[in-house]
């Protein structure tokens, strides 16, 4: 197993980047691993830059704060790249050799220089239309973050689907109580569904679909060394 997996999530306010990092950390705990998740953002408003970080490993993790050298970068909105709506520019700054970039997009957003720099580091790039998947399966674009974390665990195997499903249950059930802006977003998501069970099922279905896509891509590519287990 890899000693540590550092994940940086770059998105815009309201996309659930903070929730994603928390779910990955919770699922890692379910897997018997150590983890820390933390957000990094300025104004709490929709469409403003938002970053979050998940650190996962077999030993206790003490460092927090901005994640400068990630193994994995997830980009939740095209504007992170096209308009540099990010606290990290270029968005792939600091990515480690043999790393992974997962982008929520239906088309290639990278220019020639981006591709050359990432290729030089042997960084794999996986494009997935997470928003489309969220709308088709989750019934709302608010499930975009579920598609992104599904793709991440499908490629890396850092946690199992069952461990992530339990994390989703704990997060949106009564076990975890969010506060501040995160609680507001959670409530907005809950109102999209008639019943909590439907929320859980649709989110997990979205995760599973993206997981399968990520797993298939990883198995057919030359970057299987990214897998944690």
Order of alpha helices (4+ residues) and beta strands (2+ residues): beta-alpha-beta-beta-beta-alpha-beta-alpha-beta-alpha-alpha-alpha-alpha-alpha
